[in-house]
Amino acid sequence: ASIESTGIPLPIQIAKNPATEKTARPQIIGGVMVLPGHSHFRVGSNELTPKARTYFAAIAGQYTLQSQENGLDQFIGEGLTSKLAGDKQTQIRDRWAELRIVLIGHTDDTGPAQVNAKLSEQRARAVADLFREYGIPNDRLYYQGAGSSFPIADNRTATGRAKNRRVEVAEAQGEDGVRKLIRYRQANPDYYRPEPEDDSTEAEPNTENRRAAKPSEVHEVAKTPSEASVAGSKQKLEQRIEKPDTTTATSGVDRVESKAAARASNGETDFGGKPAREAPLVLSSLIGPPKASTSSWGFVREAVAANDKLYDVPCNRDDPNRNVGLPMKMLRSDRAVNQTHKTSDYLPGLYGTSWTDYLNGHLVAFTNISVLRDGGFPASNPSFMVFKDFEANPSVGRKPNVEASTRVKTYMGTQGLLYRVFYETNSSPGCADIVFAYGRSLAAKGGSFIYAKDKELYAAQFLPRIAK
């Protein structure tokens, strides 16, 4: 096999599978070499096993300049003229100087999400260190702990989870190529699992148990969740929304501990919704099927035997802490790759804009919404505000009664973008689904607002408009 994404033929030697001693052929997907996670690391450890070191060393050796020049010697031996050989050697050296290699660690979605993400980063760095040992300069090497954010198979099955526990070796040309890799890689959301709807109908361990469990690779068997009624309990939503880490959050407003927020947490704010289990608002028809990437870094679509997709279910069945990876870093400095964006990089109308709607007379606002055009990734976490009874008392300069920090996840469909916000006011969490059109629009295509009242989840139709 060979990888041609850089223009340099890089023949891959077939290494042995450390688990079975059989031949393990790397799989090439869109310019990314996928290496199955066959016991490369001990459970819970980021130290490569001796056999895994041999496995990765054989691959690292193919990226050295010496390896490329040795390949040229084979061409010469087959009758390549000296002039062509000289030109080829110059080309190889020039391209090799620009070659950047990214090591990406992946897990399945079982076990604590944050632990998995950190462990996958440590393992990716361990492989990057090995590449450095075998002659790749550290300023050419990058690594990322993607956790469960880029599945390539269905996590509902043991076979799928085994495929998702992997290491990827991606090539890029120069620093700009690395940034393009970050921008253009796009996950297949069909492989994300919604949270179970009701404790009494769960057929697999619930979210709390998954978080309390050990890292993902120790889970070999998991049962398929059965179908159940819509919505869940306030308690389960509370357990899914963890406070954001303010040391790494890209943006967001710190939670305001106010009397108004305390009243809201006690169920005194009525947004005019109905019990969520009785009036589910399904928005998938406004979103369309997942929008495949147009770049070579896009996901490879396979058939998925899933009952529910995350973009088909309400936001209370999603989890802001799952399927989230860590930023890509440079091995030389262990710092995240700097990403700068122009105004044209954002979707129309979604560049630092505010969106508001009245719910039962209360003004609900999300400010500083920014979404990148490529991949639909959120560039910031917006602020969440509630101005109680604002429709009847629209005074200028009035401060919000409730203000909260948020977490955001997005899903790109062929017809629209699902913008999913999770908020928490004091001890009362909630979430909102907003469907944005891709063209310039003054109003959202659809939406729902889920909140807790009287120890139950309620859902209200939410159709925010852009604030002028």
N, C-alpha and C positions, 0 to 999 in steps of 0.2 A: 504494500500500500504506500501511497505517498500523499503529501499535502502540497497543494499548489497555490494556497491563498496568498503567499508572499511573492510568487513568481519563481521561487527557488525550489527545485524538487528535493524533498526531504524524505528519503526512503526510510520507512519504519521497520526496524528489526522486530521480529515476533518474539516477545518475551514469554516466559513461563508463568502460568497462573500459580501464585504462591499457595493457594488453597488446595488445588487438585493436581499440580504439576503437569497439567495439560496446556496446550498452546492457547494463549489468550490474545486474540487479535483485536487491536484497538478499532473502534468504530469512528468513522469520520462523518460528522454532521455539520454541514454549513461552515466548513473551515475550522471546526473544533474537533479535536481528537478526544473521544470519550473512553476513559479507562475504567472498566468495572471495578467496584470496590471489593475485591476478593481478599479479605483478611489482610489488607495492607497495614492496618493498625490494630493493636489490641483494644478491647472494649474500653472506652473512656480515656484512651491515651492518644497523644499526638506524635508518638515515637514510631517511626517506620520499623517494621519487622525486618530481619536480615534478608529474607527472600524478597520482600517488597523493595528494599534498597537495590537489589540486583535488577528487579523488574524496571524500576524507574531510571536506574542508571543506564540501561540499554536504550531507553528512549531519549534521555538527555544527551547521550553521545551522538545522536543523529543531528543535533542542532549546533554542534561545534563547527568552527571554520575548518578545522582539520578534516572532519568527516566530509564536508562538502568538497574540499579539494581532493580528498581521496576518491570521491565519486567522479571528479573530473579526470583523474588518472585512468579510471576505467574506460571513460569515453576515448581518451587518447590511445589507450591500448587497443580499442576497437577501430582505430584508423582516423581519428579526428585530426585535421591538419593543425600545424603549429599556430597559424594565424587565428583560426577559429578557437583553438584551445586558449590562446592568450586573451582574446575577447571574452570568452566564457569565464575565465578566471577573474578578470576585472569585474565582470557583471556580478559574479557570485560574491566577491568581496564587498562590492558596493551595497548589494542588497542585504548581505549579512550584517553590515554595519547598522542598518536601519531595523533589523529584526527585533521585535519585542515578543516575549513569551509570557503568557498569563496562565497561572495555575489556579484553578477554581475548584474548591471543595464543596460537595453537596451531600445532603442527608435526606432521609425520608421525613415524613411529617409527624412521626411518633416521638414521644419524649418532650422535654421542655424546649420550646422553640429557641429561646435566647441561649440556652446551653448548647444546643445543636449548632447554632450559627457561629458561636465562638469556637467550638471544637472544630468545625469545618474550616474556619480561618486558620487555626493553629496547624491543622494538618496540611492545608494548602501551602502554608509557609514552610513547613518541614520539607515538602517536595521541592519548593523553590530553592531552599538551602542546598538540597542535594544537586539540583541543576547547577548551582553556583560551584559546588565542589567539583563538578565534572566539566568545568571550563566555560560556563556561560557567565559573562560579567553581570554583577548584581544590578547595574544600571539598565540592563535589558530585561530584568525579571520583575514580574508583578504577581500578586496573589490576592485571592478573595475568598471569604467564607460566605457562600451563598445560602447555607442552611437548606431549608426546604423550598426556597423561593423559585427554583427553576426545575420542577419535576419533568421527567421525560417519559414517565409511565404512571399507571394508576396506583395510588397509595392504598387503595382498598384491598389489594391482594399482596401476598408475600412475594410473588414474582415481581410485581411492580415496585414494591419498596426496595427490593434488592437492586433493581436497575437504577433507582434514584440515588442510592448510596454509591457515589462515584467521584472520580477526579477528572477534570477536563483540562486539556492543554490547548490553549488558543493562541494563534499567531496574529500579529498585527504589524503594520509598517509604521514605525516611528511613534512618537507621542500622540500624534493626531489619530493614528490608527487605534490606539488604546482607548482614547476618548470615544471614538466611533463605536467600539465594541460595547462600551458602557451604555451608550445612547440607543443602539439599535437592537441589542439582545432583548428578546421578548418571550415571556413565559406563555405556556398554554394553560389558561385558567380552567380548562376542563378537568385537569388533574388535581385541582384543589378540592378538598373535602369540606363541605359545610359542617357546622356543629350539629349534633343531634337535636331534635326538636323537643323531646320530652323525656325526662328521666325514666318514666315507666316503659318507654318503648325502645330504649337504647339496647343495642345488641353488642356494643363494644364499649370499652372503657370511656368515660366521659372526659371532658377537657381537663378537669382538675386532676384526674388520674394520669392523663397523658403528661401533664406538666410535672407531676410528682415522680414519674417514672425515670429510668435511666436514659442516657442518650439513645438515639434512634436505632443503632445497629443491634441492640440487644432484643428488639422486638421482631420476632420472626412470624408470628401468627396474630392476626387481628380479624375479627368478624365484621361482616358488612352491616351497617346500621339499617334498621328497617324503616320503612316510610311511616310517617305519622302526621298529626295535625300541625297546622302552621303556628309559628311563634314559640316562645319558651317562657321561662319565668324570669322575674326581675333579678332573682338571685344568680341565675346562670349568666345573665348579661353583665352583672357586676363582676363576676369572676373572670370574664373575658377581657374587661377593660382595665388594664394596669396603668398606673401613672407613668407618663412618658419620662424617659431619662433626660433631665434638663441639661446634662453635660454633653449630650450628643444630638439633641433634637435640633432640626434645621431651623425651626421657628415655632411660634405658638405663644399664647398669653398665659401667664401663670393664673392658676385658679384663684378666684376672689372668694374669700370666706365672708359672706355677708348674711344679714338676716333674711334678705330676700332669697338667697340661694338656699338657706336652711329651710325656709317655708316651701320652696319648690321641691326639696328632697323629701319633704313630708307629704307630698302629693297634693299640695294646695294649688298648684298651677294647672289649670285645665286648658289644654290646647285644642279641645274640641274633637278629639279622635274617638275611635271606637276600640273595644278590646281587640288586640292584634290577632288573636286566634279566630275571631269572628269575621274580620274584614282584612284579609291579606291583600297587600298591594303588590302585584307582580309586575315588574317593569321590563322583563326580558324582551317583550315584543317591541319596545322602543329602542332597545340596544342592538338587537340582532346577534348573530353568532360571533364568536371571538374574531377580531380582526388580525389576520396573519401578518407577520412582518414582511415587508417588501425587500428587505436586505438579506444578505447571505447569513446573517446571524440569527435569523428567525427560527422559531421552533419548528420541529417536524411533527405534523399532525398525524395521530394514529386514532384508531377507533377506541372509544372510551365507554365502557359498560357502567355508567354511573346513573343513579336515579335522580340525583339533584346536583346542579352546578351552583357555584357560589353566586353567579350573576342571575340565577333563577330564584333565589331565596331572599327573604328580607335581611336587612343588615344585622339584626339581632342574632342571626345564625352564622355570622362571620366573626372572626377574631382578629383584632388589629395587630396582635403579637405573633401570629402564625404566618408562615410563608413570607417572611421578611429576612433579607440577607444583610450582610455588613458591606461597607464600601470597599472598593478595590484599592489596594495599597501598593506602593513601590517598595521592593525589597531593600533598596539602598537606604531608605529613610524610615520605613514603616509608617509613612504618612499617606493619607488618602489622596487619590488622584484629583487634582483640582479641575473642577468643571465650571467653565464660564459660558454664559448663554446670552444671546442677543434677543431683542424683542421678537424677531421673526421666528425664534425657536419655540415660541409658545403657541398654543391653540388660540384662535381668534376669540377675544372676549374673556380669556382666562389667564390674564397676566396681572396679578395684584388687584383683581377686582373684588367687589363686595356684592353679595346676593341676599335679598331679603324677601320675606313673605309674611303676611298676617295669618296667624292661627288663633282663632277665637278671640280676636281683638288684640293679641299680643304680637309685637313685632319680633320675628326671629331672624337673626342675621348671621351670616358667615362672611368674614372679611379676609382680604388678602388671599384669594384663591388663585393659584398659579399652576398650570398644567403644561408640560412640555409636549410639543407636537409629535416628536418621535417616541413611540412607545406609550404615550399618554401618562408618563410618570408625574406624580405630584412634586412640584418644586418647593412646596412649603406646606406647613400645617396651618390652616386658617384659625382665626379667633372665632369663638362662638359667643353670641350675645343674645339676651332676651330683654326687651323693653316691655314690661307688663302694662297692659291697657293703653298701649301707645296710640291705637286707632282712635280712642276717645279723647286722649290727652297728648297730642303730638307736639310737645314743647321742644323748641330748638335747644341744643346743648345739654339735653338731659342725659344723665349717666345710665348705663344699663343696670337693671336689677340683678341680672345673672350674667356672669362672664366666666368662660372656661377655656382650658387648653383642649386640644383635639389631636387625634391621630387620623390619617387618611390612607385609604387604599383605592385604587382605580382599576377599572376593567374596560378595555377598548373593544367595542363591538363594531360591526360593519355599518350600523346606522346611528350610533351614538356612544357617548362616553358615560359609563356609570361612575359617579364620584361618590364615594362612601366615606362618611365622616363619623367618627366615634368621639363622644364628648363625655365629660363627667363634671357635674356640679355638686360639690360637697360629697355626699354619699350616694347621690342619685345619678347613675349613668344613663346614657341613651345613645341613639345613633340616627343618622339621616342618609337616605339614598337620593341622589340628584342625578338626573339624566340630562346631559348637555349635548346639544347639536354640535357638529363639527364646524359649520359655518357661523358667521356672526349672527347672534340672536340676542334679543333683549330678555327672553324668558326661557326657563328650562322646559324641556320636553315633557318631563314628568318627575315625580318624586314622592317620597314618603318620609314622615318624621315619626320616630318611635321613641316613646318616653315612658317613664314609670309613674303610676298614680295609684294610690291605694293598694300598694303591693301587687300590682298587675301591670303588664305592658299594654300600652295603647298605641294605635297607629292613626296618623292624620295625613291626609293628602297635602303634599308640600310642593308648591310651584313657585319657587323664588324667581324674582326678576333682578336684573343687574341694576345696582344703585347708581344714580347719576350724580 
